[in-house]
Amino acid sequence: MNQYLLGFDVGTSSVKASLVNVETGAMAATAFFPEKEATIIAVQPGFAEQEPHTWWEYAKQSVKKIMADANVKGEDIKAIGISYQMHGLVCIDKDKNVLRPSIIWCDSRAVPYGDKAFNELGAEQCLSHLLNSPGNFTAAKLAWVKANEPNVFAEVDKIMLPGDYLAMMLSGEVNTTISGLSEGMFWDFKEKSPAKFLLDYYGFDEKVIPTIVPTFSEQCYVSKEAAAELGLKEGTPISYRAGDQPNNALSLNVFNPGEIAATAGTSGVVYGVLGEVNYDKKSRVNTFAHVNYTKELERLGVLLCINGTGILNAWIRRNVAPEGISYPEMNDMMANVPIGSEGVCIIPFGNGAERVLENKEIGCSIHGINFNKHSKAHMMRAAQEGIVFSFCYGMEIMRDMGMDISKIHAGKANMFLSDIFRNTLASVSGATIELMETDGSVGAAKGAGIGAGIYKDNNEAFATLKKLGTIEPDTKKQAEYLAAYEQWKKKLEASI
């Protein structure tokens, strides 16, 4: 009889569920709900909320569909893992009732509360203990609730992240992880305990922090009520949970110092593992506890986010490229343009303020166009090179923190479908790129297998991870790539 692992991915637009065959590692079925993007409540500019009960309803629909599609029974599922949108705030009372909609990651109302804490507590205190500014993270969101909704705050018994909420609905238990606390600015890396100094500053009782459980462990078990609702077996362990970016790294088998997980969709993310506690003094990157962090083992996830990545490539396709052209056809056109785009240089930061630039909003700019020499193809290539160079600029910060970047793991999707993008990134960074077939809910399922002891470690869990290609730095042309990068960096630094 086949045995399966169940993985959830609680995203902003949907909740996805996947079944993974324990023995083969293959995905047996997957589904997501709703089919159209989930509602985000925005009662005024800068606000973004979702009703947690909708995550539960979508999770139930997804599970029922995949179990029917794969003809799987509850007793066939051996463990459950959860990936979730990071930094959200869910408040519950003593009876585990949700007190208000969740303030989700893209809500910006809490920025003044985080900035005030950073200024009053001091950069050294915050960065050396939290490894970040309190910023717009979960603790600052709770400070907003305290200041603006005192009646709600008075009823708060526990606060949770979106993944903690789903685990509570599955089990009836309220708990969280160190990794989760760190993404909310509730974990003190120096004291290796909840961040009492920040809790005291905001006037939060430490009792609002749920019970802390290891990321990989039998954290709680499916309750009788949830089993009946979802068709699962009572007592099935929930044995892994992590935020979406650490989970994406896990999905690509990124666990060790020097390994990098990268994505390049509308925005771009470089997530690297650091083997010692460190931080960027200018807070241009975020640092959280990685999935395999423990009090005894320092494993930190350093998160670089670039807003102006794939969105620039899409803008170029709509506004510069010949009408109706596809992305592969664009890539073919620009392949005839030399490295460095013969002097055309594009700074890609046209999608709002960039944390890597200390939250400056400098816009997108185009430099070096010669009307007698340059074509649409030059613009296309310069855009892709500019996106890569923005990644490499952020990776310099990560290297300054002590990260030895030697290998980049990425899904073969979005910008990573472009040879020019991949070759430029490998050659400028000097890292080998490995393209993988990956999925967040599948990663969560395999994480559950590790947490439940079904797999002995991550290498066994991801032994069947399919490698789709390897890109090595082009040593013969590396000097040309690096010269183009240095030219781009001069233009950027003149713009800041």
C-alpha positions as CSV (number, residue, x, y, z in Angstrom):
1,M,0.0,0.0,0.0
2,N,1.4,3.4,-0.9
3,Q,2.0,6.0,1.8
4,Y,1.8,9.7,1.3
5,L,2.8,13.0,2.8
6,L,0.5,16.1,2.7
7,G,1.9,19.6,2.1
8,F,0.0,22.9,2.4
9,D,1.2,26.2,1.0
10,V,-0.9,29.1,2.4
11,G,-0.3,31.9,-0.2
12,T,-1.7,35.3,-0.6
13,S,-3.7,34.4,-3.7
14,S,-4.6,30.7,-2.8
15,V,-4.0,27.8,-0.6
16,K,-2.3,24.9,-2.4
17,A,-2.2,21.3,-1.2
18,S,-0.1,18.4,-2.6
19,L,0.3,14.7,-1.9
20,V,3.8,13.2,-2.2
21,N,4.5,9.5,-2.4
22,V,6.9,8.7,0.4
23,E,8.9,6.1,-1.5
24,T,9.2,7.7,-4.9
25,G,9.1,11.4,-3.8
26,A,6.8,12.0,-6.7
27,M,3.8,14.3,-6.5
28,A,0.6,12.2,-6.7
29,A,-1.9,15.1,-6.8
30,T,-2.1,18.8,-6.3
31,A,-4.8,21.4,-6.2
32,F,-5.4,25.0,-5.1
33,F,-8.3,27.2,-4.1
34,P,-9.7,29.6,-5.0
35,E,-9.2,29.3,-8.7
36,K,-9.3,33.1,-9.0
37,E,-7.1,35.1,-6.6
38,A,-8.2,35.2,-3.0
39,T,-9.6,38.5,-1.7
40,I,-7.4,41.0,0.0
41,I,-9.2,43.5,2.2
42,A,-7.9,47.0,1.7
43,V,-10.1,49.4,3.7
44,Q,-7.6,52.2,3.0
45,P,-4.3,52.7,1.1
46,G,-1.5,50.7,2.6
47,F,-3.8,48.2,4.3
48,A,-3.9,44.5,3.4
49,E,-5.9,42.0,5.3
50,Q,-7.3,38.5,4.8
51,E,-9.9,36.5,6.9
52,P,-8.1,33.5,8.3
53,H,-11.2,31.3,8.1
54,T,-10.9,31.6,4.3
55,W,-7.5,29.9,4.4
56,W,-9.1,27.0,6.3
57,E,-11.9,26.7,3.8
58,Y,-9.5,26.7,0.9
59,A,-7.3,24.1,2.6
60,K,-10.3,21.9,3.1
61,Q,-11.3,22.1,-0.6
62,S,-7.8,21.5,-1.8
63,V,-7.4,18.4,0.4
64,K,-10.7,16.9,-0.6
65,K,-9.9,17.3,-4.3
66,I,-6.4,15.8,-4.2
67,M,-7.5,12.8,-2.0
68,A,-10.3,12.1,-4.5
69,D,-8.0,12.6,-7.5
70,A,-5.3,10.3,-6.1
71,N,-7.8,7.9,-4.5
72,V,-6.1,8.3,-1.2
73,K,-7.6,7.6,2.2
74,G,-6.9,9.4,5.4
75,E,-4.9,6.5,6.9
76,D,-2.6,6.6,3.9
77,I,-1.3,10.0,4.9
78,K,1.6,9.7,7.4
79,A,2.5,13.4,8.1
80,I,1.5,17.0,7.2
81,G,3.7,20.0,6.5
82,I,2.8,23.7,6.2
83,S,4.3,26.5,4.2
84,Y,2.8,30.0,4.6
85,Q,3.0,33.6,3.6
86,M,5.4,35.3,6.1
87,H,5.0,38.1,8.6
88,G,1.2,38.0,8.9
89,L,-0.6,38.6,12.3
90,V,-3.4,36.4,13.6
91,C,-4.9,37.3,17.0
92,I,-7.0,34.9,19.0
93,D,-8.7,35.0,22.3
94,K,-8.7,32.4,25.1
95,D,-11.3,30.4,23.3
96,K,-9.2,30.3,20.1
97,N,-11.6,32.7,18.3
98,V,-10.0,35.0,15.7
99,L,-10.4,38.6,16.9
100,R,-9.9,40.5,13.7
101,P,-8.8,39.8,10.1
102,S,-5.1,39.0,9.7
103,I,-2.8,41.9,8.8
104,I,-0.7,40.3,6.1
105,W,2.8,40.7,4.8
106,C,2.1,43.4,2.2
107,D,0.3,45.7,4.7
108,S,2.4,48.8,5.4
109,R,0.5,50.5,8.3
110,A,3.0,49.3,10.9
111,V,6.1,51.0,9.5
112,P,6.0,54.0,11.9
113,Y,5.8,51.6,14.9
114,G,8.8,49.6,13.7
115,D,10.8,52.7,12.8
116,K,10.0,54.3,16.2
117,A,11.2,51.2,18.1
118,F,14.4,51.1,16.0
119,N,15.2,54.7,16.7
120,E,14.3,54.6,20.4
121,L,15.9,51.3,21.2
122,G,18.9,52.0,18.9
123,A,20.3,50.3,15.9
124,E,22.9,48.4,17.8
125,Q,20.4,46.9,20.2
126,C,17.9,45.9,17.5
127,L,20.4,44.6,14.9
128,S,22.6,42.7,17.3
129,H,19.6,40.9,18.9
130,L,17.0,40.7,16.2
131,L,19.4,40.9,13.2
132,N,16.8,43.3,11.6
133,S,15.0,46.5,12.2
134,P,11.6,45.8,13.7
135,G,10.3,47.4,10.5
136,N,6.9,46.3,9.2
137,F,7.1,42.8,10.7
138,T,4.6,41.0,12.9
139,A,5.6,42.7,16.2
140,A,5.1,46.1,14.8
141,K,1.7,45.0,13.4
142,L,0.6,44.0,16.9
143,A,1.8,47.4,18.2
144,W,-0.6,49.0,15.6
145,V,-3.4,46.9,17.0
146,K,-2.6,47.9,20.6
147,A,-2.6,51.6,19.6
148,N,-5.5,51.7,17.3
149,E,-7.8,48.8,18.5
150,P,-7.4,48.7,22.3
151,N,-10.6,46.7,22.8
152,V,-9.3,44.0,20.4
153,F,-5.8,44.1,22.0
154,A,-7.3,43.6,25.4
155,E,-8.9,40.3,24.3
156,V,-5.6,38.9,22.7
157,D,-4.5,35.7,24.3
158,K,-2.1,34.4,21.7
159,I,-0.7,35.8,18.4
160,M,0.1,33.5,15.5
161,L,1.5,33.5,12.0
162,P,-0.7,32.2,9.1
163,G,0.9,28.7,9.3
164,D,0.4,28.6,13.0
165,Y,-3.3,29.3,12.4
166,L,-3.7,26.4,9.9
167,A,-1.9,24.1,12.4
168,M,-4.3,25.2,15.1
169,M,-7.3,24.5,12.9
170,L,-5.9,21.0,12.1
171,S,-5.1,20.1,15.7
172,G,-6.7,22.4,18.2
173,E,-3.3,23.2,19.5
174,V,-1.6,26.7,19.5
175,N,2.1,26.6,18.9
176,T,4.8,28.2,16.8
177,T,8.5,27.8,15.9
178,I,11.7,29.7,16.4
179,S,11.9,30.4,12.7
180,G,8.4,31.8,12.8
181,L,9.2,34.0,15.8
182,S,12.3,35.3,14.1
183,E,10.3,36.5,11.0
184,G,8.0,38.4,13.3
185,M,10.9,40.0,15.3
186,F,10.0,38.1,18.4
187,W,13.3,36.0,18.6
188,D,16.4,37.3,20.3
189,F,19.4,35.6,18.6
190,K,21.8,36.8,21.3
191,E,19.8,35.5,24.3
192,K,18.4,32.6,22.3
193,S,14.9,33.2,23.7
194,P,11.9,35.3,22.9
195,A,12.9,39.0,22.5
196,K,11.9,40.3,25.9
197,F,13.4,43.7,25.4
198,L,11.1,44.3,22.4
199,L,8.1,42.8,24.1
200,D,8.7,45.1,27.0
201,Y,9.2,48.1,24.8
202,Y,5.8,47.6,23.1
203,G,4.1,46.6,26.3
204,F,3.3,43.0,25.2
205,D,2.9,40.2,27.8
206,E,5.3,37.4,27.0
207,K,2.3,35.0,27.4
208,V,1.0,36.1,23.9
209,I,3.8,34.0,22.5
210,P,2.5,30.4,21.8
211,T,4.3,27.3,22.9
212,I,7.5,26.9,20.9
213,V,8.1,23.6,19.0
214,P,11.0,22.5,16.8
215,T,10.5,23.1,13.1
216,F,11.1,19.4,12.4
217,S,9.1,17.5,15.0
218,E,5.7,16.1,15.7
219,Q,4.4,19.5,16.7
220,C,0.7,18.5,17.1
221,Y,-1.8,16.0,15.8
222,V,-4.9,16.1,13.6
223,S,-7.9,16.4,15.9
224,K,-11.1,14.3,15.8
225,E,-13.0,17.3,14.5
226,A,-10.6,18.2,11.8
227,A,-10.2,14.6,10.7
228,A,-14.0,14.5,10.2
229,E,-14.0,17.7,8.2
230,L,-11.0,16.9,5.9
231,G,-11.3,13.1,5.6
232,L,-8.0,12.6,7.4
233,K,-7.0,10.2,10.1
234,E,-7.2,11.5,13.7
235,G,-3.7,11.6,15.2
236,T,-1.8,12.3,12.0
237,P,1.2,14.4,12.9
238,I,1.7,18.0,11.8
239,S,5.5,17.7,11.7
240,Y,6.9,20.8,9.8
241,R,6.0,24.4,9.2
242,A,8.0,27.3,7.8
243,G,7.5,30.7,6.0
244,D,7.4,30.6,2.2
245,Q,10.9,31.8,1.6
246,P,12.7,29.5,4.0
247,N,10.4,26.7,2.7
248,N,11.3,27.6,-0.9
249,A,15.0,27.1,0.1
250,L,14.1,23.8,1.7
251,S,12.2,22.7,-1.4
252,L,15.5,23.3,-3.3
253,N,17.5,21.4,-0.7
254,V,19.3,24.5,0.5
255,F,20.4,23.9,4.1
256,N,24.1,24.6,4.4
257,P,26.3,27.7,4.5
258,G,27.2,29.0,1.0
259,E,24.0,27.6,-0.6
260,I,21.6,30.0,-2.2
261,A,18.0,29.7,-3.3
262,A,16.9,32.2,-5.9
263,T,13.6,33.1,-7.6
264,A,13.0,35.7,-10.3
265,G,9.3,36.3,-10.9
266,T,7.6,39.7,-10.8
267,S,10.0,40.5,-8.0
268,G,13.2,38.6,-7.2
269,V,14.5,36.9,-4.1
270,V,17.9,35.6,-3.2
271,Y,17.9,33.5,0.0
272,G,21.2,32.3,1.3
273,V,22.2,30.3,4.3
274,L,24.7,31.8,6.8
275,G,26.5,29.6,9.4
276,E,27.1,32.3,12.0
277,V,25.0,35.1,13.5
278,N,25.6,38.3,11.6
279,Y,23.7,41.2,10.2
280,D,23.9,44.0,7.7
281,K,24.5,47.3,9.6
282,K,22.4,49.2,7.1
283,S,19.6,46.6,7.3
284,R,19.5,46.2,3.5
285,V,18.8,42.5,3.8
286,N,16.6,40.6,6.3
287,T,18.0,37.8,8.4
288,F,15.8,35.0,9.9
289,A,16.3,31.6,11.5
290,H,16.4,29.1,8.7
291,V,14.4,25.9,8.9
292,N,17.3,24.0,10.5
293,Y,18.3,26.6,13.0
294,T,18.5,25.5,16.6
295,K,19.9,27.0,19.7
296,E,23.0,24.8,19.2
297,L,23.3,25.1,15.4
298,E,23.5,28.5,13.8
299,R,21.8,28.4,10.4
300,L,20.4,31.7,9.3
301,G,18.5,32.6,6.2
302,V,19.6,35.9,4.7
303,L,16.8,37.3,2.5
304,L,17.5,39.8,-0.3
305,C,14.4,41.0,-2.1
306,I,14.5,43.0,-5.4
307,N,11.2,44.5,-6.5
308,G,12.2,45.5,-10.0
309,T,13.0,42.1,-11.7
310,G,10.6,40.2,-13.9
311,I,8.3,43.2,-13.9
312,L,10.9,45.1,-15.9
313,N,11.3,42.2,-18.4
314,A,7.5,42.2,-18.8
315,W,7.5,46.1,-19.3
316,I,10.1,45.7,-22.0
317,R,8.0,43.1,-23.7
318,R,4.9,45.3,-23.7
319,N,6.5,48.6,-24.5
320,V,9.8,48.0,-26.4
321,A,9.8,44.6,-28.0
322,P,8.0,44.0,-31.4
323,E,4.3,43.6,-30.8
324,G,3.1,40.1,-30.1
325,I,6.6,38.7,-29.5
326,S,7.0,35.9,-26.9
327,Y,9.6,35.8,-24.2
328,P,11.6,33.0,-26.0
329,E,11.6,35.1,-29.1
330,M,12.9,38.1,-27.1
331,N,15.7,35.9,-25.8
332,D,16.6,34.8,-29.3
333,M,16.7,38.5,-30.4
334,M,19.0,39.6,-27.6
335,A,21.3,36.7,-28.0
336,N,22.9,38.5,-31.0
337,V,23.8,41.5,-28.8
338,P,27.3,41.3,-27.1
339,I,27.8,41.1,-23.3
340,G,27.3,44.5,-21.8
341,S,24.8,45.5,-24.5
342,E,27.4,47.7,-26.2
343,G,27.2,50.3,-23.5
344,V,23.4,50.4,-22.9
345,C,22.8,50.1,-19.1
346,I,19.4,49.8,-17.3
347,I,18.9,50.4,-13.6
348,P,15.9,48.3,-12.9
349,F,14.4,49.8,-9.7
350,G,11.1,51.1,-11.1
351,N,8.8,49.1,-8.8
352,G,8.9,51.2,-5.7
353,A,11.3,51.6,-2.8
354,E,14.1,49.0,-2.6
355,R,15.3,47.8,0.8
356,V,18.7,46.9,-0.8
357,L,19.1,50.7,-1.5
358,E,18.2,51.6,2.1
359,N,14.5,52.0,1.1
360,K,15.3,54.7,-1.5
361,E,13.0,54.9,-4.5
362,I,15.3,55.9,-7.4
363,G,13.1,54.6,-10.3
364,C,14.2,52.9,-13.4
365,S,16.7,54.6,-15.6
366,I,18.3,53.9,-19.0
367,H,21.9,55.0,-19.8
368,G,24.2,55.1,-22.8
369,I,21.8,54.8,-25.8
370,N,23.4,55.7,-29.1
371,F,20.8,56.4,-31.7
372,N,23.1,55.3,-34.5
373,K,24.0,51.9,-33.0
374,H,21.5,50.6,-30.6
375,S,18.3,48.7,-31.3
376,K,15.4,47.1,-29.4
377,A,17.5,44.0,-28.9
378,H,20.1,46.1,-27.0
379,M,17.3,47.4,-24.7
380,M,16.1,43.9,-24.1
381,R,19.5,42.5,-23.2
382,A,20.4,45.5,-21.0
383,A,17.1,45.0,-19.1
384,Q,18.0,41.4,-18.3
385,E,21.6,42.3,-17.5
386,G,20.3,45.1,-15.2
387,I,18.1,42.6,-13.3
388,V,21.1,40.2,-12.9
389,F,23.3,43.0,-11.7
390,S,20.8,44.0,-9.1
391,F,21.0,40.4,-7.7
392,C,24.8,40.5,-7.7
393,Y,24.8,43.9,-6.0
394,G,22.7,42.5,-3.2
395,M,24.9,39.3,-3.1
396,E,27.9,41.5,-2.4
397,I,26.1,42.6,0.9
398,M,25.6,38.9,1.7
399,R,29.3,38.2,1.1
400,D,30.2,41.1,3.4
401,M,28.2,39.4,6.1
402,G,30.4,36.3,5.7
403,M,28.5,34.2,3.2
404,D,30.6,32.2,0.8
405,I,28.3,32.0,-2.2
406,S,29.3,29.0,-4.3
407,K,26.0,27.4,-5.5
408,I,22.7,28.9,-6.5
409,H,19.6,26.6,-6.6
410,A,16.6,27.8,-8.6
411,G,13.4,26.5,-10.1
412,K,13.4,26.5,-13.9
413,A,10.8,29.2,-14.2
414,N,10.3,32.9,-15.0
415,M,13.6,34.7,-15.6
416,F,15.6,31.4,-15.1
417,L,14.2,30.2,-18.4
418,S,16.5,32.7,-20.1
419,D,20.0,31.6,-21.1
420,I,21.3,35.1,-21.0
421,F,19.9,35.7,-17.5
422,R,21.4,32.4,-16.2
423,N,24.8,32.8,-17.9
424,T,25.2,36.3,-16.7
425,L,24.2,35.5,-13.1
426,A,26.6,32.5,-13.0
427,S,29.5,34.4,-14.6
428,V,29.2,37.6,-12.5
429,S,28.5,35.8,-9.2
430,G,31.1,33.1,-9.9
431,A,28.5,30.6,-8.5
432,T,27.3,27.4,-10.2
433,I,23.5,27.5,-10.9
434,E,21.5,24.2,-10.5
435,L,18.0,24.3,-11.9
436,M,15.5,22.2,-10.1
437,E,11.9,21.0,-10.5
438,T,10.4,22.3,-7.3
439,D,7.1,23.4,-5.6
440,G,6.4,24.9,-2.2
441,S,3.7,22.5,-1.2
442,V,5.8,19.5,-2.2
443,G,8.6,20.9,-0.2
444,A,6.3,21.3,2.8
445,A,5.3,17.6,2.4
446,K,8.9,16.5,2.4
447,G,9.7,18.7,5.3
448,A,6.9,16.8,7.2
449,G,8.6,13.6,6.2
450,I,11.8,14.8,7.9
451,G,9.9,16.0,11.0
452,A,8.1,12.7,11.4
453,G,11.2,10.7,11.1
454,I,10.1,9.1,7.8
455,Y,13.2,10.4,6.2
456,K,16.4,10.4,8.2
457,D,17.5,13.8,6.9
458,N,17.1,16.4,4.1
459,N,19.4,14.5,1.7
460,E,17.2,11.4,1.9
461,A,14.0,13.5,1.6
462,F,15.3,15.3,-1.5
463,A,17.2,12.5,-3.1
464,T,14.6,12.4,-5.8
465,L,14.7,16.1,-6.4
466,K,14.9,16.4,-10.2
467,K,17.9,18.5,-11.5
468,L,17.0,20.0,-14.8
469,G,20.3,21.6,-15.7
470,T,23.6,23.1,-14.4
471,I,25.1,26.4,-15.5
472,E,28.8,27.0,-14.7
473,P,30.5,30.5,-14.9
474,D,31.9,31.2,-18.3
475,T,35.5,31.6,-17.4
476,K,36.5,32.6,-21.0
477,K,34.1,35.5,-21.0
478,Q,34.0,36.2,-17.3
479,A,36.1,39.4,-17.6
480,E,33.6,40.8,-20.0
481,Y,30.7,40.1,-17.7
482,L,32.4,41.6,-14.7
483,A,33.4,44.7,-16.7
484,A,29.7,45.2,-17.7
485,Y,28.7,44.8,-14.0
486,E,31.2,47.3,-12.8
487,Q,29.9,49.8,-15.4
488,W,26.4,49.2,-14.2
489,K,27.4,49.6,-10.6
490,K,29.0,53.0,-11.4
491,K,25.7,54.2,-12.9
492,L,23.7,52.9,-9.9
493,E,25.9,54.5,-7.4
494,A,25.7,57.8,-9.3
495,S,21.9,57.5,-9.1
496,I,21.6,56.8,-5.3
